[in-house]
């Protein structure tokens, strides 16, 4: 019985890590519309105050960028939706961790994202999407 539980827990953890990679870790689409956490970091942390344009190098290319309220709002809405999904899972599963009753490797990358979101939410400008608080990691 114990071996079966551990195998099921490992499968759940693997699924959550795949979710993290496909949803939060944008990879090659960095600075694309689907990279909501990357866009929040770029616009809320790395862009200079006042909106002056900057040159950003990524994947061997250089791009001119500047702060964009619309990008921040869209990224905040996407982040809120994804953290809402995580929160809903934790509530419906009735477990403190993503893959069950014990901390697993799945909780680490998504816990980091939840912490990052809790910090980024404080930097959202007025008018950005009001997003629910990050779930407990």
C-alpha positions as CSV (number, residue, x, y, z in Angstrom):
1,X,0.0,0.0,0.0
2,X,2.8,2.4,0.9
3,X,4.6,1.9,-2.4
4,X,1.4,2.6,-4.3
5,X,0.8,5.8,-2.4
6,X,4.4,7.0,-3.1
7,X,4.1,6.2,-6.8
8,X,0.8,8.1,-7.0
9,X,2.3,11.0,-5.1
10,X,5.3,11.0,-7.4
11,X,3.0,11.1,-10.4
12,X,1.0,14.0,-9.0
13,X,4.2,15.9,-8.2
14,X,5.5,15.3,-11.8
15,X,2.2,16.6,-13.2
16,X,2.5,19.8,-11.1
17,X,6.1,20.3,-12.2
18,X,5.0,20.0,-15.9
19,X,2.3,22.5,-15.1
20,X,4.9,24.9,-13.8
21,X,7.1,24.5,-16.9
22,X,4.3,24.9,-19.3
23,X,2.6,27.8,-17.5
24,X,5.1,29.8,-15.4
25,X,8.4,29.0,-17.1
26,X,8.0,30.6,-20.5
27,X,11.4,29.5,-21.8
28,X,11.8,30.6,-25.5
29,X,8.8,32.9,-25.4
30,X,10.5,35.3,-22.9
31,X,9.0,38.8,-23.1
32,X,6.2,37.3,-25.2
33,X,2.5,37.8,-24.3
34,X,2.3,34.4,-22.6
35,X,5.3,35.1,-20.3
36,X,3.2,36.7,-17.6
37,X,5.7,36.4,-14.8
38,X,8.6,37.5,-17.0
39,X,6.6,40.5,-18.1
40,X,5.8,41.4,-14.5
41,X,9.4,41.1,-13.5
42,X,10.6,43.2,-16.5
43,X,8.0,46.0,-16.2
44,X,7.7,46.2,-12.5
45,X,11.4,45.6,-11.4
46,X,13.8,46.0,-14.3
47,X,12.4,49.0,-16.2
48,X,13.6,52.4,-15.0
49,X,11.3,54.7,-13.2
50,X,9.7,57.2,-15.4
51,X,9.2,54.9,-18.4
52,X,12.5,55.7,-20.3
53,X,13.1,53.2,-23.1
54,X,15.9,50.6,-22.5
55,X,17.6,48.0,-24.7
56,X,17.1,44.5,-23.5
57,X,19.2,41.5,-24.7
58,X,17.6,38.1,-24.7
59,X,18.4,35.0,-26.7
60,X,21.0,36.7,-28.8
61,X,18.7,39.6,-29.9
62,X,18.3,43.1,-28.6
63,X,15.0,44.9,-28.3
64,X,14.0,48.4,-27.3
65,X,11.4,48.2,-24.5
66,X,9.7,50.6,-22.2
67,X,7.1,50.3,-19.4
68,X,3.6,49.5,-20.6
69,X,0.6,49.6,-18.3
70,X,-1.4,47.4,-20.6
71,X,1.2,44.6,-20.5
72,X,1.4,44.8,-16.7
73,X,-2.4,44.6,-16.5
74,X,-2.6,41.6,-18.8
75,X,0.2,39.9,-17.0
76,X,-1.3,40.5,-13.6
77,X,-4.7,39.1,-14.8
78,X,-2.9,36.0,-16.2
79,X,-1.0,35.5,-12.9
80,X,-4.1,36.0,-10.8
81,X,-5.9,33.3,-12.9
82,X,-3.1,30.8,-12.5
83,X,-2.8,31.4,-8.8
84,X,-6.5,31.1,-8.6
85,X,-6.2,27.6,-10.1
86,X,-3.6,26.6,-7.6
87,X,-5.6,27.9,-4.7
88,X,-8.8,26.1,-6.0
89,X,-6.8,22.9,-6.2
90,X,-5.5,23.2,-2.7
91,X,-9.0,23.9,-1.4
92,X,-10.7,21.1,-3.3
93,X,-8.0,18.6,-2.5
94,X,-8.1,19.5,1.2
95,X,-4.3,19.0,1.4
96,X,-1.7,21.5,2.5
97,X,0.6,20.6,-0.5
98,X,0.1,20.2,-4.2
99,X,0.7,16.5,-4.4
100,X,-0.8,15.4,-1.1
101,X,-0.2,15.6,2.6
102,X,3.6,16.0,2.4
103,X,5.9,18.5,0.9
104,X,7.2,17.3,-2.5
105,X,9.5,18.6,-5.2
106,X,6.3,20.0,-6.9
107,X,5.9,22.5,-4.1
108,X,9.3,24.1,-4.6
109,X,9.0,25.7,-8.1
110,X,5.4,26.7,-7.5
111,X,6.2,28.0,-4.0
112,X,8.9,30.2,-5.5
113,X,6.4,31.6,-8.0
114,X,3.8,32.2,-5.2
115,X,6.4,34.1,-3.2
116,X,7.5,36.1,-6.3
117,X,3.8,36.9,-7.0
118,X,3.3,38.1,-3.4
119,X,6.2,40.6,-3.9
120,X,5.2,41.7,-7.4
121,X,1.6,42.4,-6.4
122,X,2.9,45.2,-4.2
123,X,4.4,46.9,-7.2
124,X,1.3,46.8,-9.4
125,X,0.3,50.4,-10.5
126,X,-3.1,51.8,-9.8
127,X,-5.5,50.5,-12.4
128,X,-3.8,47.2,-12.8
129,X,-6.0,44.1,-12.3
130,X,-7.0,43.6,-8.8
131,X,-5.8,40.1,-8.2
132,X,-6.5,37.7,-5.4
133,X,-3.7,37.1,-2.9
134,X,-1.2,34.4,-3.6
135,X,-2.2,31.0,-2.1
136,X,-0.3,29.7,0.8
137,X,2.7,27.8,-0.5
